[in-house]
Amino acid sequence: MFTVEVRDHIMIAHSFRGAVFGPAQALHGATFVVDAAFIAESLDDNGIVIDIGRAHEALKAVLSPLNYRNLDELPDFKGVNTTTEVLTKYIFDGLAKPARAGELGRDGRQLKAIRVTISESHVARAQYEAPLW
C-alpha cells in the first residue's frame, strides 16, 4: 500500500458530559494536530497517490469551520461529546467527499482508504480509518 499524509492543526474549545470525563466536563481548550493519510494500492500514471497540495487544501477546508471555535456551539455537534474519536470520524467524512469525487488529483475509485489521526498531545492520539468504497 502507498500512503500520502498531510498535516494541519486546530485550536478549539469544548466540554464533555459524563462523570468519566472528570475535570474535562468544564469548558476547556485544546490544540489538536491532525494527520490525514490517503491510501492506495498503486500509484497512478503520474507516480502519485494523490496531489499533496490538493489534499492539504481539502484538510484545511474541513478543519476551517472548527478552528478557534467552541465546538459545543456548532450545530453539527449538538448533543454530542466532541471526543477526539468523534472528531476523527467527522474529519474522515469531510475528506471522503472530495476523495470519492476525484477532487484530489486522481480518480477517487483508485483510492482505497483514508486514515485520520488526531494527536491531543505528544503522548495521546486517536485514529479513524475506513475504506472509501
DSSP file (Angstrom, degrees, kcal/mol; ACC not computed):
  #  RESIDUE AA STRUCTURE BP1 BP2  ACC     N-H-->O    O-->H-N    N-H-->O    O-->H-N    TCO  KAPPA ALPHA  PHI   PSI    X-CA   Y-CA   Z-CA
    1    1 A M              0   0    0      0, 0.0     2,-0.4     0, 0.0    40,-0.2   0.000 360.0 360.0 360.0 142.7    0.0    0.0    0.0
    2    2 A F  E     -A   40   0A   0     38,-3.3    38,-2.4    40,-0.1     2,-0.4  -0.869 360.0-168.3-106.1 143.0    1.1    3.5   -0.7
    3    3 A T  E     -A   39   0A   0     -2,-0.4     2,-0.4    36,-0.2    36,-0.2  -0.997  14.1-169.1-135.6 135.6    0.2    6.4    1.6
    4    4 A V  E     -A   38   0A   0     34,-2.1    34,-3.2    -2,-0.4     2,-0.4  -0.993  17.1-166.6-118.3 131.4    0.4   10.1    1.4
    5    5 A E  E     -A   37   0A   0     -2,-0.4     2,-0.3    32,-0.2    32,-0.2  -0.957   8.1-171.5-124.6 136.3   -0.2   12.0    4.6
    6    6 A V  E     -A   36   0A   0     30,-2.3    30,-2.7    -2,-0.4     2,-0.4  -0.873  10.7-152.1-120.9 158.4   -0.8   15.7    5.1
    7    7 A R  E     +A   35   0A   0     -2,-0.3     2,-0.3    28,-0.2    28,-0.2  -0.963  22.8 148.9-135.8 145.8   -0.9   17.6    8.5
    8    8 A D  E     -A   34   0A   0     26,-2.3    26,-3.0    -2,-0.4     2,-0.3  -0.854  27.6-132.0-151.5-172.2   -2.6   20.7    9.9
    9    9 A H  E     -A   33   0A   0     -2,-0.3     2,-0.3    24,-0.3    24,-0.2  -0.982   8.0-157.8-147.6 160.0   -3.8   21.7   13.3
   10   10 A I  E     -A   32   0A   0     22,-2.1    22,-2.7    -2,-0.3     2,-0.5  -0.980  10.2-147.5-136.4 151.2   -6.8   23.3   15.0
   11   11 A M  E     +A   31   0A   0     -2,-0.3    57,-3.6    20,-0.2    58,-0.6  -0.986  34.7 162.2-117.4 121.8   -7.4   25.2   18.2
   12   12 A I  E     -Ab  30  69A   0     18,-2.8    18,-2.5    -2,-0.5     2,-0.3  -0.816  31.9-141.0-133.8 168.7  -10.8   24.5   19.8
   13   13 A A  E     +Ab  29  70A   0     56,-2.2    58,-2.8    -2,-0.3    59,-0.4  -0.964  34.5 142.1-125.9 149.6  -12.8   24.8   22.9
   14   14 A H  E     -A   28   0A   0     14,-2.3    14,-2.4    -2,-0.3     2,-0.3  -0.972  30.7-142.7-170.1 171.1  -15.3   22.2   24.2
   15   15 A S        -     0   0    0     -2,-0.3    67,-0.5    12,-0.2     2,-0.3  -0.928  16.2-133.8-139.5 165.1  -16.7   20.5   27.2
   16   16 A F        -     0   0    0      8,-1.2     2,-0.5    -2,-0.3    65,-0.1  -0.884   5.8-138.1-122.6 153.0  -17.9   16.9   27.9
   17   17 A R        +     0   0    0     -2,-0.3     3,-0.1     3,-0.0     2,-0.1  -0.929  63.9  64.0-106.0 133.4  -21.0   15.4   29.6
   18   18 A G  S >  S-     0   0    0     -2,-0.5     3,-1.9     1,-0.1     4,-0.2  -0.035  78.5-109.3 125.1 134.6  -20.4   12.4   31.8
   19   19 A A  G >  S+     0   0    0      1,-0.3     3,-1.9     2,-0.2     6,-0.1   0.771 109.3  74.0 -60.5 -27.1  -18.6   11.7   35.0
   20   20 A V  G 3  S+     0   0    0      1,-0.3    -1,-0.3    -3,-0.1    -2,-0.1   0.758  90.9  59.4 -58.2 -23.6  -16.0    9.7   33.2
   21   21 A F  G X  S-     0   0    0     -3,-1.9     3,-2.4     1,-0.2    -1,-0.3   0.531  82.5-175.0 -87.0  -6.5  -14.5   12.9   31.9
   22   22 A G  G X  S+     0   0    0     -3,-1.9     3,-1.7     1,-0.3    -1,-0.2  -0.191  71.2   1.9  51.4-129.1  -13.8   14.4   35.3
   23   23 A P  G >  S+     0   0    0      0, 0.0     3,-1.6     0, 0.0    -1,-0.3   0.682 120.4  76.5 -66.8 -16.1  -12.5   18.0   35.0
   24   24 A A  G <  S+     0   0    0     -3,-2.4    -8,-1.2     1,-0.3    -2,-0.2   0.514  73.3  82.3 -72.9  -1.9  -12.9   17.9   31.2
   25   25 A Q  G <  S+     0   0    0     -3,-1.7    -1,-0.3   -10,-0.2     2,-0.2   0.779  81.8  76.8 -68.1 -25.2  -16.6   18.3   31.8
   26   26 A A  S <  S-     0   0    0     -3,-1.6   -10,-0.2    -4,-0.2   -12,-0.1  -0.493 107.0 -84.0 -81.0 155.5  -15.9   22.0   32.2
   27   27 A L        +     0   0    0     -2,-0.2     2,-0.3   -12,-0.1   -12,-0.2  -0.385  64.0 162.0 -58.4 130.3  -15.2   24.2   29.2
   28   28 A H  E     -A   14   0A   0    -14,-2.4   -14,-2.3    -4,-0.2     2,-0.2  -0.961  32.2-117.9-148.5 163.4  -11.6   23.8   28.2
   29   29 A G  E     -A   13   0A   0     -2,-0.3     2,-0.3   -16,-0.2   -16,-0.2  -0.670  24.2-176.0-104.6 159.8   -9.3   24.4   25.2
   30   30 A A  E     -A   12   0A   0    -18,-2.5   -18,-2.8    -2,-0.2     2,-0.5  -0.991  19.8-148.3-151.7 147.2   -7.3   22.1   23.1
   31   31 A T  E     -A   11   0A   0     -2,-0.3     2,-0.4    89,-0.3   -20,-0.2  -0.985  24.4-165.9-115.2 119.7   -4.8   22.3   20.2
   32   32 A F  E     -A   10   0A   0    -22,-2.7   -22,-2.1    -2,-0.5     2,-0.5  -0.889  16.3-146.3-110.2 133.8   -5.0   19.2   18.0
   33   33 A V  E     -AC   9 119A   0     86,-1.9    86,-2.9    -2,-0.4     2,-0.5  -0.877  23.4-158.0 -91.8 126.9   -2.5   18.1   15.4
   34   34 A V  E     -AC   8 118A   0    -26,-3.0   -26,-2.3    -2,-0.5     2,-0.4  -0.934  11.2-172.6-116.3 122.6   -4.5   16.4   12.6
   35   35 A D  E     -AC   7 117A   0     82,-3.1    82,-2.8    -2,-0.5     2,-0.5  -0.943   3.7-165.9-112.2 133.2   -2.9   14.0   10.1
   36   36 A A  E     -AC   6 116A   0    -30,-2.7   -30,-2.3    -2,-0.4     2,-0.5  -0.978   4.8-165.2-121.2 120.0   -4.8   12.7    7.1
   37   37 A A  E     -AC   5 115A   0     78,-3.3    78,-2.5    -2,-0.5     2,-0.5  -0.904   4.9-157.8-108.8 128.8   -3.4    9.7    5.3
   38   38 A F  E     -AC   4 114A   0    -34,-3.2   -34,-2.1    -2,-0.5     2,-0.4  -0.920  15.3-158.3-107.3 127.7   -4.7    8.8    1.8
   39   39 A I  E     +AC   3 113A   0     74,-2.8    73,-2.8    -2,-0.5    74,-1.4  -0.890  17.1 167.5-119.6 133.4   -4.1    5.1    0.9
   40   40 A A  E     -A    2   0A   0    -38,-2.4   -38,-3.3    -2,-0.4    71,-0.1  -0.980  37.0-133.9-139.7 151.9   -3.9    3.4   -2.5
   41   41 A E  S    S+     0   0    0     69,-0.5     2,-0.3    -2,-0.3    70,-0.1   0.757  91.0  12.9 -75.3 -24.2   -2.8    0.0   -3.7
   42   42 A S  S    S-     0   0    0     68,-0.4     2,-0.2   -40,-0.1    -1,-0.1  -0.947  79.9-103.7-146.5 164.8   -0.8    1.5   -6.5
   43   43 A L        -     0   0    0     -2,-0.3     6,-0.2     1,-0.1    -2,-0.0  -0.573  39.1-119.0 -84.7 154.7    0.5    4.8   -7.9
   44   44 A D    >   -     0   0    0      4,-2.5     3,-2.0    -2,-0.2    -1,-0.1  -0.154  42.7 -80.8 -82.5-173.7   -1.3    6.5  -10.8
   45   45 A D  T 3  S+     0   0    0      1,-0.3    -1,-0.1     2,-0.1    -2,-0.0   0.692 132.3  55.3 -63.9 -18.7    0.3    7.3  -14.1
   46   46 A N  T 3  S-     0   0    0      2,-0.2    -1,-0.3     3,-0.0     3,-0.1   0.468 119.2-110.4 -90.1  -3.8    1.9   10.4  -12.6
   47   47 A G  S <  S+     0   0    0     -3,-2.0     2,-0.3     1,-0.3    -2,-0.1   0.768  79.7 113.7  81.6  26.3    3.6    8.3   -9.9
   48   48 A I        -     0   0    0      1,-0.2    -4,-2.5   -46,-0.0    -1,-0.3  -0.868  63.5-146.5-127.7 160.4    1.4    9.7   -7.1
   49   49 A V  S    S-     0   0    0      1,-0.5     2,-0.3    -2,-0.3    -1,-0.2   0.893  88.5 -31.6 -80.9 -54.9   -1.2    8.5   -4.6
   50   50 A I  S    S-     0   0    0    -12,-0.1     2,-0.6    -6,-0.0    -1,-0.5  -0.926  79.1 -78.4-151.7 170.6   -2.9   11.9   -4.7
   51   51 A D     >  -     0   0    0     53,-2.9     4,-2.3    -2,-0.3     5,-0.2  -0.689  36.7-150.2 -77.6 119.7   -1.8   15.5   -5.2
   52   52 A I  H  > S+     0   0    0     -2,-0.6     4,-2.6     1,-0.2     5,-0.2   0.885  94.1  53.3 -61.1 -40.8   -0.4   16.6   -1.9
   53   53 A G  H  > S+     0   0    0      1,-0.2     4,-2.1     2,-0.2    -1,-0.2   0.918 110.8  45.7 -62.0 -43.7   -1.4   20.3   -2.4
   54   54 A R  H  > S+     0   0    0      2,-0.2     4,-2.4     1,-0.2    -1,-0.2   0.890 112.1  52.2 -66.7 -38.4   -5.0   19.4   -3.1
   55   55 A A  H  X S+     0   0    0     -4,-2.3     4,-2.3     2,-0.2    -2,-0.2   0.910 109.4  49.3 -63.2 -42.0   -5.1   17.0   -0.1
   56   56 A H  H  X S+     0   0    0     -4,-2.6     4,-2.5     1,-0.2    -1,-0.2   0.910 111.0  49.4 -65.4 -40.8   -3.7   19.8    2.2
   57   57 A E  H  X S+     0   0    0     -4,-2.1     4,-2.3     2,-0.2    -1,-0.2   0.890 110.0  51.7 -63.9 -39.3   -6.4   22.2    0.9
   58   58 A A  H  X S+     0   0    0     -4,-2.4     4,-1.9     2,-0.2    -2,-0.2   0.913 110.6  48.3 -63.7 -42.2   -9.1   19.6    1.4
   59   59 A L  H  X S+     0   0    0     -4,-2.3     4,-2.3     1,-0.2     5,-0.2   0.932 110.8  50.4 -63.7 -45.1   -7.9   19.1    5.0
   60   60 A K  H  X S+     0   0    0     -4,-2.5     4,-2.4     1,-0.2    -1,-0.2   0.896 108.7  53.1 -58.6 -40.4   -7.8   22.9    5.6
   61   61 A A  H  < S+     0   0    0     -4,-2.3    -1,-0.2     1,-0.2    -2,-0.2   0.878 110.9  45.8 -64.6 -38.3  -11.4   23.2    4.3
   62   62 A V  H  < S+     0   0    0     -4,-1.9    -1,-0.2     1,-0.2    -2,-0.2   0.885 118.4  42.2 -70.6 -38.9  -12.7   20.5    6.7
   63   63 A L  H >X S+     0   0    0     -4,-2.3     3,-2.0     1,-0.2     4,-1.6   0.782  94.3  81.3 -79.9 -27.7  -10.9   22.0    9.7
   64   64 A S  T 3< S+     0   0    0     -4,-2.4     3,-0.3     1,-0.3    -1,-0.2   0.846  88.6  52.0 -52.4 -44.8  -11.6   25.6    9.0
   65   65 A P  T 34 S+     0   0    0      0, 0.0    -1,-0.3     0, 0.0    -2,-0.1   0.678 114.5  45.7 -68.2 -13.3  -15.1   25.7   10.5
   66   66 A L  T X4 S+     0   0    0     -3,-2.0     3,-1.6    -4,-0.2    -2,-0.2   0.723  86.0 106.8 -95.9 -26.4  -13.8   24.1   13.7
   67   67 A N  T 3< S-     0   0    0     -4,-1.6   -55,-0.2    -3,-0.3     3,-0.1  -0.319  94.9  -1.6 -67.1 132.0  -10.7   26.3   14.2
   68   68 A Y  T 3  S+     0   0    0    -57,-3.6     2,-0.3     1,-0.2    -1,-0.3   0.782 108.8 122.3  60.7  31.1  -10.9   28.8   17.0
   69   69 A R  E <  S-b   12   0A   0     -3,-1.6   -56,-2.2   -58,-0.6     2,-0.8  -0.856  70.8-119.8-120.1 155.7  -14.5   27.7   17.7
   70   70 A N  E >   -b   13   0A   0     -2,-0.3     3,-2.0   -58,-0.2     4,-0.3  -0.866  24.2-156.0 -88.4 109.6  -16.3   26.4   20.7
   71   71 A L  G >  S+     0   0    0    -58,-2.8     3,-1.2    -2,-0.8     6,-0.2   0.763  87.8  70.1 -62.7 -25.1  -17.5   23.0   19.4
   72   72 A D  G 3  S+     0   0    0    -59,-0.4    -1,-0.3     1,-0.2     7,-0.2   0.750  99.2  50.6 -61.4 -22.9  -20.3   22.9   21.9
   73   73 A E  G <  S+     0   0    0     -3,-2.0    -1,-0.2     5,-0.1    -2,-0.2   0.506  86.9 100.9 -94.9  -6.3  -21.9   25.8   19.9
   74   74 A L  S X  S-     0   0    0     -3,-1.2     3,-1.7    -4,-0.3     4,-0.1  -0.658  70.2-136.9 -86.8 133.6  -21.7   24.2   16.5
   75   75 A P  G >  S+     0   0    0      0, 0.0     3,-1.5     0, 0.0    -1,-0.1   0.832 101.3  63.8 -56.2 -35.0  -24.9   22.6   15.1
   76   76 A D  G 3  S+     0   0    0      1,-0.3    -5,-0.0    -3,-0.0    -3,-0.0   0.743 110.1  39.4 -61.4 -21.9  -23.0   19.6   13.7
   77   77 A F  G X  S+     0   0    0     -3,-1.7     3,-2.4    -6,-0.2    -1,-0.3   0.165  77.6 146.0-115.8  17.2  -22.1   18.6   17.3
   78   78 A K  T <  S-     0   0    0     -3,-1.5     3,-0.1     1,-0.3    -5,-0.1  -0.384  83.0  -0.4 -60.1 122.8  -25.4   19.5   19.1
   79   79 A G  T 3  S+     0   0    0      1,-0.2     2,-0.4    -7,-0.2    -1,-0.3   0.598 109.3 118.5  75.2  12.0  -25.8   16.9   22.0
   80   80 A V    <   -     0   0    0     -3,-2.4     2,-0.7    -8,-0.1    -1,-0.2  -0.918  67.3-128.2-114.7 134.2  -22.5   15.2   21.0
   81   81 A N        -     0   0    0     -2,-0.4     2,-2.3     1,-0.1     5,-0.2  -0.722  24.1-142.6 -73.5 115.8  -19.4   14.8   23.2
   82   82 A T        +     0   0    0     -2,-0.7    -1,-0.1   -67,-0.5   -11,-0.1  -0.368  36.3 167.6 -83.5  61.8  -16.7   16.0   20.8
   83   83 A T     >  -     0   0    0     -2,-2.3     4,-2.3     1,-0.1     5,-0.2  -0.207  52.9-104.2 -66.0 164.8  -14.1   13.5   21.9
   84   84 A T  H  > S+     0   0    0      1,-0.2     4,-1.9     2,-0.2     5,-0.1   0.886 123.9  54.3 -58.7 -38.7  -11.0   13.0   19.8
   85   85 A E  H  > S+     0   0    0      2,-0.2     4,-1.5     1,-0.2    -1,-0.2   0.919 107.5  48.9 -62.9 -44.2  -12.5    9.8   18.5
   86   86 A V  H  > S+     0   0    0      1,-0.2     4,-2.1     2,-0.2    -2,-0.2   0.911 110.3  52.0 -61.1 -42.7  -15.7   11.6   17.3
   87   87 A L  H  X S+     0   0    0     -4,-2.3     4,-2.5     1,-0.2     5,-0.2   0.848 102.9  58.1 -65.8 -33.9  -13.6   14.3   15.6
   88   88 A T  H  X S+     0   0    0     -4,-1.9     4,-2.3     1,-0.2    -1,-0.2   0.922 109.6  44.6 -62.0 -41.4  -11.6   11.7   13.7
   89   89 A K  H  X S+     0   0    0     -4,-1.5     4,-2.7     2,-0.2    -2,-0.2   0.901 111.4  53.3 -68.5 -40.8  -14.7   10.3   12.1
   90   90 A Y  H  X S+     0   0    0     -4,-2.1     4,-1.8     2,-0.2    -2,-0.2   0.926 112.2  44.5 -58.9 -45.7  -16.1   13.8   11.4
   91   91 A I  H  X S+     0   0    0     -4,-2.5     4,-2.2     2,-0.2     5,-0.2   0.902 110.8  54.4 -67.8 -41.4  -12.9   14.8    9.6
   92   92 A F  H  X S+     0   0    0     -4,-2.3     4,-2.6    -5,-0.2    -2,-0.2   0.951 108.1  49.8 -54.4 -50.2  -12.8   11.5    7.7
   93   93 A D  H  X S+     0   0    0     -4,-2.7     4,-1.1     1,-0.2    -1,-0.2   0.892 110.5  50.2 -58.4 -40.6  -16.3   12.1    6.5
   94   94 A G  H  < S+     0   0    0     -4,-1.8    -1,-0.2     1,-0.2    -2,-0.2   0.855 114.8  43.0 -66.7 -34.6  -15.4   15.6    5.3
   95   95 A L  H  X S+     0   0    0     -4,-2.2     4,-1.9    -3,-0.2    -2,-0.2   0.789 103.8  65.5 -80.3 -29.2  -12.3   14.3    3.4
   96   96 A A  H  X S+     0   0    0     -4,-2.6     4,-3.0    -5,-0.2     5,-0.3   0.851  93.7  62.2 -63.2 -33.9  -14.1   11.3    1.9
   97   97 A K  H  X S+     0   0    0     -4,-1.1     4,-1.8     1,-0.2    -1,-0.2   0.967 109.9  35.7 -60.0 -57.1  -16.3   13.6   -0.2
   98   98 A P  H  4>S+     0   0    0      0, 0.0     5,-2.6     0, 0.0     6,-0.4   0.856 117.4  54.9 -67.5 -30.7  -13.6   15.2   -2.3
   99   99 A A  H ><5S+     0   0    0     -4,-1.9     3,-1.3     1,-0.2     5,-0.3   0.953 111.0  43.4 -64.3 -48.5  -11.6   12.0   -2.4
  100  100 A R  H 3<5S+     0   0    0     -4,-3.0     8,-0.3     1,-0.3    -1,-0.2   0.839 110.7  56.9 -64.4 -32.9  -14.5   10.0   -3.8
  101  101 A A  T 3<5S-     0   0    0     -4,-1.8    -1,-0.3    -5,-0.3    -2,-0.2   0.474 114.3-115.7 -79.4  -1.6  -15.3   12.8   -6.2
  102  102 A G  T X 5S+     0   0    0     -3,-1.3     3,-0.7    -4,-0.3    -3,-0.2   0.741  74.2 133.9  76.1  22.6  -11.8   12.7   -7.7
  103  103 A E  T 3 < +     0   0    0     -5,-2.6    -4,-0.2     1,-0.2     4,-0.1   0.389  55.0  72.1 -87.2   3.9  -11.0   16.2   -6.5
  104  104 A L  T 3  S-     0   0    0      2,-0.5   -53,-2.9    -6,-0.4    -1,-0.2   0.138 122.9 -87.0-106.7  20.5   -7.6   15.3   -5.1
  105  105 A G  S <  S+     0   0    0     -3,-0.7     2,-0.3   -55,-0.2    -2,-0.1   0.636 104.1  72.0  89.8  14.7   -5.9   14.8   -8.5
  106  106 A R  S    S-     0   0    0     -4,-0.1    -2,-0.5    -7,-0.1    -1,-0.2  -0.985  94.5 -85.6-157.6 148.5   -6.8   11.2   -9.0
  107  107 A D    >   -     0   0    0     -2,-0.3     3,-2.1     1,-0.2     4,-0.3  -0.402  39.7-137.3 -54.5 121.7   -9.9    9.1   -9.8
  108  108 A G  G >  S+     0   0    0     -8,-0.3     3,-1.5     1,-0.3    -1,-0.2   0.764  99.1  67.3 -58.5 -28.1  -11.5    8.5   -6.4
  109  109 A R  G 3  S+     0   0    0      1,-0.3    -1,-0.3    -9,-0.2    -2,-0.1   0.693  93.2  61.6 -67.0 -17.1  -12.2    4.9   -7.3
  110  110 A Q  G <  S+     0   0    0     -3,-2.1   -69,-0.5   -61,-0.1     2,-0.4   0.546  86.6  89.1 -86.2  -7.8   -8.5    4.3   -7.2
  111  111 A L    <   -     0   0    0     -3,-1.5   -71,-0.2    -4,-0.3    21,-0.2  -0.748  57.0-168.1 -91.2 138.3   -8.2    5.3   -3.6
  112  112 A K        -     0   0    0    -73,-2.8    20,-2.3    -2,-0.4    21,-0.6   0.891  56.8 -21.4 -92.3 -45.7   -8.6    2.5   -1.0
  113  113 A A  E     -CD  39 131A   0    -74,-1.4   -74,-2.8    18,-0.3     2,-0.4  -0.959  45.7-132.7-158.5 168.0   -9.0    4.3    2.3
  114  114 A I  E     -CD  38 130A   0     16,-1.8    16,-1.8    -2,-0.3     2,-0.4  -0.995  14.8-162.3-130.7 139.8   -8.4    7.3    4.5
  115  115 A R  E     -CD  37 129A   0    -78,-2.5   -78,-3.3    -2,-0.4     2,-0.5  -0.991   4.4-164.2-121.8 127.1   -6.9    7.3    8.0
  116  116 A V  E     -CD  36 128A   0     12,-3.1    12,-2.2    -2,-0.4     2,-0.4  -0.946   5.7-172.9-112.1 128.4   -7.3   10.4   10.2
  117  117 A T  E     -CD  35 127A   0    -82,-2.8   -82,-3.1    -2,-0.5     2,-0.5  -0.981   5.0-167.2-121.0 129.8   -5.1   10.7   13.3
  118  118 A I  E     -CD  34 126A   0      8,-2.7     8,-2.2    -2,-0.4     2,-0.6  -0.974   8.2-155.2-116.9 122.0   -5.6   13.5   15.9
  119  119 A S  E     -CD  33 125A   0    -86,-2.9   -86,-1.9    -2,-0.5     6,-0.3  -0.860  11.1-175.1 -97.0 120.2   -2.9   14.0   18.4
  120  120 A E  S    S-     0   0    0      4,-1.9   -89,-0.3    -2,-0.6     2,-0.3   0.786  73.6 -23.8 -79.9 -30.4   -4.0   15.6   21.6
  121  121 A S  S    S-     0   0    0      3,-1.6     3,-0.5   -88,-0.1    -1,-0.2  -0.878  83.8 -74.8-161.2-172.8   -0.5   15.8   22.9
  122  122 A H  S    S+     0   0    0     -2,-0.3     3,-0.1     1,-0.2    -3,-0.0   0.562 130.5  39.8 -74.7  -6.2    2.9   14.1   22.5
  123  123 A V  S    S+     0   0    0      1,-0.2     2,-0.4     0, 0.0    -1,-0.2   0.427 112.0  51.5-121.2  -1.0    1.6   11.1   24.4
  124  124 A A        +     0   0    0     -3,-0.5    -4,-1.9     2,-0.0    -3,-1.6  -0.995  52.9 151.7-144.8 136.1   -2.0   10.6   23.3
  125  125 A R  E     -D  119   0A   0     -2,-0.4     2,-0.3    -6,-0.3    -6,-0.2  -0.981  23.4-147.5-154.0 162.2   -3.8   10.3   19.9
  126  126 A A  E     -D  118   0A   0     -8,-2.2    -8,-2.7    -2,-0.3     2,-0.3  -0.951  14.2-161.0-131.4 152.9   -6.8    8.7   18.3
  127  127 A Q  E     -D  117   0A   0     -2,-0.3     2,-0.4   -10,-0.2   -10,-0.2  -0.952  12.3-167.9-134.0 152.4   -7.4    7.4   14.8
  128  128 A Y  E     +D  116   0A   0    -12,-2.2   -12,-3.1    -2,-0.3     2,-0.4  -0.975  15.5 173.7-135.5 127.6  -10.2    6.5   12.5
  129  129 A E  E     +D  115   0A   0     -2,-0.4   -14,-0.2   -14,-0.3    -2,-0.0  -0.999   6.3 156.3-134.0 136.3   -9.5    4.6    9.3
  130  130 A A  E     -D  114   0A   0    -16,-1.8   -16,-1.8    -2,-0.4     2,-0.1  -0.991  42.9 -97.8-153.9 154.6  -12.1    3.2    6.8
  131  131 A P  E     -D  113   0A   0      0, 0.0   -18,-0.3     0, 0.0   -19,-0.1  -0.387  24.2-138.8 -68.0 152.6  -12.3    2.1    3.2
  132  132 A L              0   0    0    -20,-2.3   -19,-0.1   -21,-0.2   -20,-0.1   0.681 360.0 360.0 -84.2 -19.2  -13.7    4.7    0.8
  133  133 A W              0   0    0    -21,-0.6    -1,-0.1   -24,-0.1   -20,-0.1   0.353 360.0 360.0-129.1 360.0  -15.8    2.1   -1.1
